Amino acid sequence: MHLIHRTVLAGTAVLLLGTLTACSTASGTTGTRPTSTPAPTASVAGDEGDLVQLPTAQQTKALTDTAERALTAYLDRDNPNWFDSLAADLTDTARTAYGTVNIARIPAAEITGEPIPGPGVNDVRRDVRIPTTAGTYRIDLVRAATSKPWRVDLIAPLGDN
């Protein structure tokens, strides 16, 4: 009986060792090590339980820059090209909606702080909070894919002032 267990264990070890050896030589780089190690990336469970890579500082900056640029254009009620300035960063749906806005109803406000990405790990839909003299605004942003630019879908006051 012990002989059978030892044989099975030995066979498993040889099979495992053979598999690992085949993996390391399959690329034709027998006995060589990579010259550099790829940078680690962080990931967490997303909304659907799948792993989502956390945004890099550069990706977060693109998100917050777009949100701040859109809110700056939105609050610039005196700009004779108000809609054109705002439309550059809007989704098609938002362009339709904001094309009907009476800019006289937008409160006079100025941005008073840094944009803060809202909680979440979704890499195609995010929100950013930006403090202003009229309270904090939430800017919802979307993009078709991670390789596409962020577009603003909604600009809304949070009513905290």
Order of alpha helices (4+ residues) and beta strands (2+ residues): alpha-beta-beta-alpha-alpha-alpha-beta-beta-beta-beta
